[in-house]
Amino acid sequence: MISLTDSQKIGMGLTGFGVFFLFFGMILFFDKALLAIGNIFFVVGLAFVIGLERTFRFFFQKHKMKATSFFLGGIFVVLIGWPIIGVILEFYGFFLLFRGFFPVVVGFIRRIPVLGYLLNLPFISGVSFTHVGESYF
């Protein structure tokens, strides 16, 4: 079992609330207040989970500057009142930032009994995120 510090537990809660508010804001026709709260909770929760210095190093690596600018620019666009455009920018930046983690997540999901069986079906296994690190764009 993984032991978490108190600040990491708080960070997990804040990140969870952030994802909830982002999802709820999109369901309610891109409500800008909920999306803004979700963005703030997500970024602050991430900082609590991995620490301020590691968060800063993760976002501001030289090869991730394009992704960071899209992600943080999307948050800024949501905060100034254009939620649909901001969420599109955020999703693109989020995909660019975390695309290295997708194969790890898919590998983990493949070990779960029911979901692993579904991901190993012939027509799904060719499409799943096994080659996300490669650039198709």
Steps between C-alpha positions, in 0.01 A plus 500: 500500500623847415522738792412861430589806700225730619575756229481227233163390637378859480639521147317184394177648635555832325589327172189284530284805564665671204417213265144489639445873448649487150273210407196660663575833331510331159174314567333830591576645156849629575418703809801728531487530880509122554773458239710773662462343845585158356812635331623666817432192713673272247820705477519566875429133574773392262741735677405349837542142376841529334631816664546856375851455363421179311179654363693801374768277346236281336313787336798712401733249336640627174340228286159548670468876456250469211282266705524717810409812306190330358397364839556817701372714213180294500460559872547873444247502214245323725564754775439796268168354386536287186449153645460290183816632334687480829403138562607404147839665559530330840422155363756538225762620750405223745540239226841639404615521864388156611527294182799317643279367782225357277685177411571442870132549584389268219752240618356525851142474374593190295573321830148562634291189423195633309656816357813313395292250307320785320825679413649178362216444251638507143330816377573696819859387563616657173351836593590519869770739614801275453679745268393831654857617548543508123390814325217460253450874453 
